[in-house]
Amino acid sequence: MPKISISAGPIRITIRASVSVRGNAHPGRRRTRRRSVATVLAVLAGLGAAAVALALLVSFAVGSGHGGNAAGTGGGAFSPAVVRTRRPPTGYTVTFRYRDPSATSVQLEGEWFFSSPARTSPSSSQGLLPSQWKPGDFPIGSPNNTSPVGDGWPVVSMTEDRASGVWSYTIPLPSGDFNYGFLLNCPSAIGRNSFATNCPERSDPSNPPWNERNGVTVGTVEPTSQVYVPSDPAFRTGNDDWQAPTSPRGALADVSYPPDLGSPEPSGYNRLAIYTPPGYDRHRATPYPTLYLGIDQNEVDWSTRDDAANILDNLIDKHEIKPLVAVMTAFDFDCQGDDAGAFAQNLSGQVLPYAQSRYDVSREPSQRAFLGASCGGGAAAAMLVNDPSTFGYMGVISAIPDAVVSGAQARAIKHVGVMVGGGKQDPLHYLAAQEVSDLHHAGVKFTADFINGGDSWYVWRILLRDFLTRVAFKPTGG
């Protein structure tokens, strides 16, 4: 079904219905450095008092133990089925299913083009399908470039069982967390780069995002779902169990904070996704350290597409990091001009005070860390240079830096733990390399972390783990 977005005061909810459609920037593309389709919101008049009353019944914040994105744990009868086959190429298959007897066609889009390091560059990739995967291959879009039709992922037709109206498609996948979504009645989207079409992707109703319950969304509508695939060592798929759902689990809440009317922050972007760790104690004597996450997208992307909540659960459970609170921001900004400054202004003036007034988190910079990706990485680089006193630890990943570090700034940064990283095959990797060179020549100590991959969530999951286990809340020596 289409989705209606309804507002009542500060509350924004979305309901699956057949009355009105809320358009989304195609989730096959991140709305980042390669911006393509702007979000369209259309609400028909005449929703009536009943809809407004329903909106008022929805909590200002939605809490959750976060979505069960391991296959078969999405809670629905048709959630993905992961089967250990013990057969090549990966030892596992995943069957995706979507029930809609009225659909004329259903397509599946997923982040599973692959390429080998030896045959991948910042301007090209192999575009291997899952059946062609070999040990050492990694997920990356195809083509791998900065054109309006770059960063594409495969789109395939699903097969309908006419008796049940269930559409299905089965593929092998290596270990890891994968984003996927469905396209209904869009036969022209077959192939790759479906974001260039007018077919909006939608999440799996049997495995919905954590902020959607019974067709009602609090906060931003997330048009993708996630599935985790275990590792079969016999096929050398690696072990990404640090991305898997585990127990005990922390909680997620989607909240709205007061907007800064004097800020260029776009309307509707004053939302946060808040992660609290298992056993969170709001009256704990020692306040929790806080991780702030930034990207030029919505507040739920870090906790859905990046799998942040599951990653944090695992790292805490394995005692690789201490329990912490994570604040995931939303800001619709570009990589150039004053947008990075506007983000920093909103972060320090609105977001930090909100989090510190409602959660038991430390007010000390040494207990605050910020990790930014893509344009959020550019904002992190700008904050590092212009205001190094707010955060004790700064992660700058897949960034477009636009500031040169002076001697005085380098001295001010000495007390900050810094990590700079990204994908080696990111089309804009040379800009991250420039950031590394600038910091090195300015005498700034930092950790460099570049891995095989592009400008993608696959890379950012790994770098989130690395930032937390190698840099954040560790002695800086400054």
Secondary structure by P-SEA (a helix, b strand, c coil): cbbbbbbcccbbbbbbcccbbbbcccccccccccccccbbbbbbccccaaaaaaaaaccccccccccccccccccccccbbbbbcccccccbbbbbbbbbccccbbbbbcccccccccccccccccccccccccccbbbbccccccccccbbbbbbbbbbcccccccbbbbbbcbbbbbcccccccccccccccccccbbbbcccccccccccccccccccccbbbbbbbbcccccccccccccccccbbbbbbbcccccccccccccccbbbbbbcccccccccbbbbbbbbbccccccccccccaaaaaaaaaaaaccccbbbbbbbbbbcccccaaaaaaaaaaaccaaaaaaaccccccccccbbbbbccaaaaaaaaaaacccccccbbbbccccccccccaaaaaaaccccccccccccccaaaaaaaaaaaaaaabbbbbbbbccccccaaaaaaaaaaaaaccccccccc
